[in-house]
Amino acid sequence: MELSEYVQKGFQMLADPGCFDSGAFTRLVRSAFQSLLDAQADEAVLDHPDLKHVDPVVLKHCHAAAAVYILEAGKHRADISTLSTYLEDCKFDRDRIELFCTEYQNNKNSLEVLLGSIGRSLPHITDVSWRLAYQIKTNQLHKMYRPTYLVTLNVENSDCRSHPDISFSCSMEQLQDLVGKLKDASKSLERATQL
């Protein structure tokens, strides 16, 4: 499991008792799991009184690092020994390692369900439909007189049974830009397959 330097630095700050006392560490680890697993979680999880003394920049950095590590551990189905080894390398003390591993074990099933719901591949575009709408006035009754394209991409995802369509509106310039980028991508793909 390889983590970026940014994540490693955040994790090392999280291990420092000078930055995070035991109460702040516990609260941050729990809020990292909560923000990942609870769709209703908001930024208020970091406004807990136990975290008020921590610099907000450091707090967000360490929260992001913990969340990334949790996701990577779940993605690789890491066991307790793997977690402990990495946490020891980041200079976590025994109590913090034990607390982190306990939280991970308590939330492991929910984390695997979350990661499984994301899927393994991107959706494939199977069809495109579009129509031209002509906007005459805005909702404030200002005259506009401009065309708008309503585009619907029919997609298919091999990981799930539902096939939601992706719809968006764009101006003529935006649509021309999209078509140009798609042509460039197609040419690049053709060149790559010829090598």
Residue frames as qw, qx, qy, qz and C-alpha x, y, z in Angstrom:
[[0.000, 0.892, 0.453, 0.000, 0.00, 0.00, 0.00],
 [0.459, 0.071, 0.032, 0.885, 1.72, 3.15, -1.22],
 [0.065, -0.887, -0.421, 0.176, 0.59, 6.53, 0.04],
 [0.380, 0.776, 0.012, 0.503, 1.60, 9.97, -1.21],
 [0.438, 0.127, -0.415, 0.787, 4.10, 12.09, 0.68],
 [0.296, -0.409, 0.017, -0.863, 1.29, 14.47, 1.65],
 [0.816, -0.377, -0.290, -0.329, -0.67, 11.64, 3.28],
 [0.776, -0.051, -0.457, 0.432, 2.43, 10.32, 5.04],
 [0.188, 0.275, -0.304, 0.893, 3.22, 13.76, 6.49],
 [0.532, -0.420, -0.079, -0.731, -0.36, 14.14, 7.70],
 [0.882, -0.269, -0.382, -0.065, -0.22, 10.75, 9.33],
 [0.609, 0.078, -0.442, 0.653, 3.08, 11.57, 11.05],
 [0.126, -0.364, 0.190, -0.903, 1.55, 14.78, 12.45],
 [0.748, -0.372, -0.240, -0.495, -1.40, 12.72, 13.67],
 [0.835, -0.120, -0.471, 0.258, 1.03, 10.45, 15.54],
 [0.309, 0.323, -0.373, 0.813, 2.60, 13.42, 17.35],
 [0.363, -0.607, -0.658, 0.258, 1.18, 13.77, 20.89],
 [0.204, -0.323, -0.107, 0.918, 2.20, 17.45, 20.77],
 [0.214, -0.056, -0.437, -0.872, -0.28, 18.09, 17.94],
 [0.686, -0.279, -0.404, -0.536, -3.01, 15.68, 19.04],
 [0.308, -0.328, 0.746, -0.491, -3.53, 14.62, 22.63],
 [0.109, 0.083, 0.990, 0.022, -5.31, 11.30, 23.20],
 [0.341, 0.566, 0.583, -0.473, -8.80, 12.87, 23.22],
 [0.346, 0.684, -0.213, -0.605, -8.18, 14.82, 20.02],
 [0.058, 0.314, -0.886, -0.335, -6.65, 11.75, 18.35],
 [0.240, 0.275, 0.916, -0.167, -9.65, 9.60, 19.27],
 [0.369, 0.678, 0.340, -0.537, -12.10, 12.23, 18.02],
 [0.255, 0.623, -0.462, -0.577, -10.22, 12.74, 14.74],
 [0.028, -0.131, 0.965, 0.227, -10.02, 9.02, 13.95],
 [0.269, 0.448, 0.811, -0.263, -13.71, 8.55, 14.70],
 [0.341, 0.722, 0.115, -0.590, -14.65, 11.60, 12.65],
 [0.118, 0.453, -0.710, -0.526, -12.59, 10.27, 9.71],
 [0.095, 0.152, 0.980, 0.087, -14.54, 7.02, 9.77],
 [0.250, 0.612, 0.591, -0.462, -17.82, 8.90, 10.25],
 [0.260, 0.665, -0.174, -0.678, -17.21, 11.26, 7.34],
 [0.113, 0.269, -0.845, -0.447, -16.48, 8.30, 5.06],
 [0.050, -0.195, -0.979, -0.029, -19.31, 6.03, 6.15],
 [0.105, 0.630, 0.630, -0.442, -22.11, 8.42, 7.05],
 [0.289, 0.499, 0.490, 0.654, -23.68, 10.19, 4.09],
 [0.215, -0.896, -0.342, -0.185, -25.26, 12.70, 6.48],
 [0.623, -0.474, -0.083, 0.617, -21.90, 13.69, 8.03],
 [0.290, 0.919, 0.091, 0.250, -20.86, 17.26, 7.45],
 [0.454, 0.529, -0.366, 0.617, -17.90, 19.47, 8.23],
 [0.487, -0.700, 0.156, -0.499, -19.22, 19.94, 11.76],
 [0.951, -0.206, -0.189, 0.131, -17.51, 16.67, 12.74],
 [0.634, 0.233, -0.239, 0.698, -14.29, 18.68, 12.92],
 [0.142, -0.645, 0.073, -0.747, -15.88, 21.35, 15.14],
 [0.767, -0.452, -0.453, 0.051, -15.88, 19.09, 18.19],
 [0.338, -0.914, 0.168, -0.147, -14.62, 20.74, 21.42],
 [0.840, -0.354, 0.293, 0.288, -11.80, 18.17, 21.70],
 [0.689, 0.307, 0.316, 0.575, -10.37, 19.50, 18.41],
 [0.050, 0.982, 0.177, 0.050, -10.65, 23.26, 19.07],
 [0.423, -0.796, 0.298, 0.315, -7.02, 23.63, 20.18],
 [0.674, 0.005, 0.554, 0.488, -5.64, 22.10, 16.96],
 [0.046, 0.449, -0.323, -0.832, -4.64, 24.39, 14.08],
 [0.722, 0.447, 0.289, -0.443, -7.44, 24.10, 11.43],
 [0.523, 0.639, -0.502, -0.256, -4.95, 23.57, 8.59],
 [0.010, 0.359, -0.922, 0.143, -3.23, 20.74, 10.46],
 [0.551, 0.126, 0.667, -0.485, -6.61, 19.32, 11.46],
 [0.743, 0.524, 0.024, -0.415, -7.88, 19.15, 7.88],
 [0.377, 0.599, -0.698, -0.107, -4.56, 17.77, 6.63],
 [0.146, -0.230, 0.925, -0.266, -4.56, 14.99, 9.24],
 [0.655, 0.274, 0.484, -0.512, -8.26, 14.27, 8.68],
 [0.689, 0.580, -0.260, -0.347, -7.66, 13.87, 4.95],
 [0.220, 0.503, -0.835, 0.041, -4.61, 11.68, 5.57],
 [0.391, -0.057, 0.831, -0.391, -6.58, 9.44, 7.95],
 [0.727, 0.417, 0.247, -0.487, -9.45, 9.16, 5.46],
 [0.567, 0.600, -0.514, -0.234, -7.09, 8.24, 2.61],
 [0.023, 0.374, -0.910, 0.178, -5.35, 5.63, 4.76],
 [0.565, 0.113, 0.661, -0.481, -8.68, 4.15, 5.85],
 [0.745, 0.519, -0.007, -0.419, -9.86, 3.89, 2.24],
 [0.424, 0.580, -0.690, -0.084, -6.58, 2.38, 1.07],
 [0.211, -0.240, 0.895, -0.312, -6.62, -0.13, 3.92],
 [0.675, 0.278, 0.492, -0.474, -10.19, -1.10, 3.04],
 [0.649, 0.609, -0.285, -0.356, -9.35, -1.32, -0.65],
 [0.383, 0.479, -0.788, 0.052, -6.48, -3.71, 0.07],
 [0.853, -0.370, -0.282, -0.235, -8.45, -5.57, 2.76],
 [0.260, 0.540, -0.628, 0.496, -5.63, -4.92, 5.18],
 [0.731, -0.428, -0.527, 0.070, -5.45, -7.00, 8.34],
 [0.471, -0.881, -0.027, 0.015, -4.51, -5.75, 11.81],
 [0.750, -0.335, 0.219, 0.527, -0.83, -6.69, 11.46],
 [0.472, 0.448, 0.322, 0.687, -0.52, -4.68, 8.22],
 [0.148, -0.902, -0.198, -0.355, -2.21, -1.69, 9.83],
 [0.663, -0.722, 0.037, 0.196, -0.03, -1.95, 12.94],
 [0.735, -0.038, 0.234, 0.635, 3.18, -2.18, 10.92],
 [0.291, 0.620, 0.256, 0.682, 2.39, 0.95, 8.92],
 [0.355, -0.889, -0.140, -0.252, 1.27, 2.86, 12.01],
 [0.757, -0.519, 0.086, 0.387, 4.50, 1.89, 13.81],
 [0.607, 0.237, 0.254, 0.715, 6.48, 3.15, 10.83],
 [0.021, 0.743, 0.216, 0.633, 4.67, 6.49, 11.22],
 [0.218, 0.222, -0.570, 0.761, 5.75, 6.62, 14.90],
 [0.624, -0.487, -0.197, -0.578, 2.33, 5.91, 16.44],
 [0.180, -0.370, 0.790, -0.454, 2.50, 4.73, 20.04],
 [0.073, -0.100, -0.992, -0.004, 0.90, 1.45, 21.15],
 [0.220, 0.467, 0.632, -0.577, -2.31, 3.05, 22.52],
 [0.379, 0.548, -0.139, -0.733, -2.96, 4.95, 19.28],
 [0.243, 0.223, -0.860, -0.389, -2.28, 1.87, 17.18],
 [0.036, 0.239, 0.944, -0.226, -4.70, -0.14, 19.29],
 [0.301, 0.544, 0.390, -0.679, -7.40, 2.54, 19.06],
 [0.358, 0.474, -0.433, -0.678, -7.01, 2.92, 15.29],
 [0.192, 0.101, -0.950, -0.223, -7.11, -0.86, 14.74],
 [0.146, 0.353, 0.825, -0.417, -10.18, -1.21, 16.97],
 [0.373, 0.570, 0.120, -0.722, -12.02, 1.52, 15.03],
 [0.309, 0.382, -0.686, -0.537, -10.99, -0.11, 11.76],
 [0.054, -0.077, -0.995, 0.015, -12.27, -3.52, 12.89],
 [0.236, 0.463, 0.633, -0.574, -15.56, -2.00, 14.08],
 [0.420, 0.671, 0.032, -0.610, -16.11, -0.28, 10.73],
 [0.205, -0.311, 0.804, 0.464, -14.47, -2.77, 8.37],
 [0.334, 0.400, 0.848, 0.102, -17.71, -4.36, 7.08],
 [0.234, 0.862, 0.321, -0.316, -19.34, -0.99, 6.41],
 [0.059, -0.718, 0.436, 0.540, -16.19, 0.21, 4.68],
 [0.277, -0.074, 0.875, 0.391, -16.12, -2.85, 2.40],
 [0.322, 0.648, 0.689, -0.053, -19.79, -2.33, 1.51],
 [0.114, 0.886, 0.014, -0.450, -19.07, 1.32, 0.69],
 [0.115, -0.549, 0.648, 0.515, -16.07, 0.46, -1.48],
 [0.336, 0.171, 0.900, 0.219, -18.01, -2.34, -3.18],
 [0.319, 0.757, 0.521, -0.232, -20.82, 0.03, -4.09],
 [0.018, 0.748, -0.270, -0.606, -18.45, 2.33, -5.97],
 [0.859, 0.494, 0.104, -0.086, -17.71, -0.27, -8.61],
 [0.716, -0.307, 0.408, 0.477, -14.63, -1.32, -10.48],
 [0.419, 0.179, 0.510, 0.729, -14.99, 0.36, -13.85],
 [0.147, 0.320, 0.020, -0.936, -16.19, 3.57, -15.38],
 [0.616, 0.508, 0.515, -0.312, -19.49, 3.61, -17.25],
 [0.344, 0.005, 0.651, 0.677, -19.39, 3.15, -21.03],
 [0.381, 0.451, 0.033, -0.807, -21.27, 5.54, -23.30],
 [0.459, 0.214, 0.845, 0.170, -23.57, 3.49, -25.51],
 [0.239, 0.653, 0.566, 0.443, -25.57, 6.25, -27.21],
 [0.135, -0.268, -0.157, 0.941, -25.96, 10.00, -27.37],
 [0.125, 0.715, 0.625, 0.286, -29.11, 11.97, -27.98],
 [0.207, -0.255, -0.132, 0.935, -29.48, 15.71, -28.19],
 [0.165, 0.775, 0.572, 0.214, -31.93, 18.44, -28.94],
 [0.257, 0.224, -0.003, 0.940, -31.71, 22.12, -29.56],
 [0.164, -0.784, -0.560, 0.213, -33.59, 24.48, -27.28],
 [0.269, 0.496, 0.099, 0.820, -33.79, 28.16, -27.98],
 [0.317, -0.549, -0.529, 0.564, -33.84, 30.35, -24.88],
 [0.134, 0.725, 0.346, 0.581, -35.81, 33.52, -25.49],
 [0.256, -0.770, 0.144, -0.566, -36.04, 35.00, -21.98],
 [0.291, 0.154, -0.802, 0.499, -34.61, 34.33, -18.54],
 [0.334, -0.566, -0.744, 0.121, -36.75, 33.89, -15.45],
 [0.162, -0.549, -0.247, 0.782, -36.22, 37.65, -14.82],
 [0.481, 0.771, 0.408, -0.092, -37.76, 38.35, -18.26],
 [0.090, -0.715, 0.427, 0.546, -34.47, 39.51, -19.79],
 [0.819, 0.532, -0.055, -0.209, -34.27, 38.76, -23.49],
 [0.613, -0.460, 0.586, 0.263, -31.60, 36.18, -24.33],
 [0.738, 0.614, -0.104, -0.257, -32.14, 34.76, -27.85],
 [0.057, 0.612, -0.786, -0.067, -29.49, 32.06, -27.64],
 [0.853, 0.050, -0.457, -0.247, -29.48, 28.36, -28.51],
 [0.424, -0.504, 0.692, -0.295, -28.86, 25.75, -25.84],
 [0.627, 0.180, -0.725, -0.223, -28.13, 22.10, -26.53],
 [0.730, -0.366, 0.408, -0.409, -29.61, 19.48, -24.23],
 [0.498, 0.409, -0.761, -0.079, -27.40, 16.39, -24.43],
 [0.835, -0.328, 0.303, -0.323, -28.18, 12.97, -22.93],
 [0.263, 0.479, -0.836, -0.042, -25.52, 10.27, -22.72],
 [0.934, -0.179, -0.078, -0.299, -26.87, 6.74, -22.43],
 [0.054, 0.617, -0.761, 0.193, -24.38, 4.81, -20.31],
 [0.930, -0.130, -0.317, -0.135, -23.87, 1.22, -19.35],
 [0.199, -0.679, 0.638, -0.304, -22.00, 0.13, -16.26],
 [0.672, 0.129, -0.725, -0.081, -20.79, -3.46, -16.09],
 [0.174, 0.118, -0.788, 0.579, -20.66, -3.41, -12.27],
 [0.300, 0.252, 0.603, -0.695, -24.30, -2.57, -11.62],
 [0.301, 0.427, 0.834, 0.176, -27.61, -3.38, -13.20],
 [0.178, 0.865, 0.341, -0.323, -28.97, 0.15, -13.45],
 [0.523, 0.248, 0.346, 0.739, -28.10, 2.27, -16.45],
 [0.021, -0.825, -0.314, 0.469, -28.62, 5.91, -15.45],
 [0.508, 0.675, 0.240, 0.479, -28.46, 8.49, -18.19],
 [0.402, -0.422, -0.092, 0.807, -26.22, 11.53, -17.88],
 [0.255, 0.806, 0.440, 0.305, -27.88, 14.74, -19.02],
 [0.346, -0.501, -0.068, 0.790, -26.48, 18.23, -19.33],
 [0.385, 0.878, 0.281, 0.040, -27.04, 21.45, -21.23],
 [0.533, -0.352, 0.225, 0.736, -24.40, 23.49, -22.98],
 [0.296, 0.793, -0.056, -0.530, -23.93, 26.37, -25.37],
 [0.821, 0.569, -0.049, 0.008, -22.81, 25.92, -28.97],
 [0.220, 0.775, -0.551, 0.220, -19.22, 26.86, -28.04],
 [0.518, -0.430, 0.683, -0.284, -19.15, 24.37, -25.18],
 [0.904, 0.214, 0.339, -0.151, -20.53, 21.63, -27.43],
 [0.652, 0.708, -0.256, 0.090, -17.94, 22.40, -30.12],
 [0.083, -0.698, 0.658, -0.270, -15.22, 22.25, -27.46],
 [0.745, -0.184, 0.586, -0.259, -16.53, 18.87, -26.23],
 [0.886, 0.446, 0.118, -0.057, -16.62, 17.45, -29.76],
 [0.399, 0.786, -0.443, 0.166, -13.07, 18.71, -30.41],
 [0.326, -0.562, 0.706, -0.282, -11.79, 17.08, -27.22],
 [0.864, 0.047, 0.458, -0.204, -13.52, 13.81, -28.07],
 [0.770, 0.626, -0.121, 0.030, -11.91, 13.84, -31.54],
 [0.119, 0.753, -0.601, 0.241, -8.50, 14.49, -29.95],
 [0.603, -0.347, 0.660, -0.286, -9.04, 11.62, -27.51],
 [0.910, 0.306, 0.241, -0.142, -10.08, 9.33, -30.34],
 [0.588, 0.727, -0.333, 0.123, -6.96, 10.21, -32.37],
 [0.159, -0.660, 0.674, -0.293, -4.73, 9.67, -29.35],
 [0.786, -0.119, 0.551, -0.254, -6.30, 6.29, -28.73],
 [0.860, 0.509, 0.013, -0.041, -5.81, 5.29, -32.38],
 [0.332, 0.761, -0.517, 0.208, -2.14, 6.31, -32.21],
 [0.424, -0.511, 0.675, -0.322, -1.64, 4.37, -28.98],
 [0.883, 0.072, 0.422, -0.193, -3.14, 1.19, -30.42],
 [0.745, 0.647, -0.165, 0.014, -0.93, 1.39, -33.54],
 [0.006, 0.762, -0.622, 0.182, 2.28, 1.29, -31.50]]
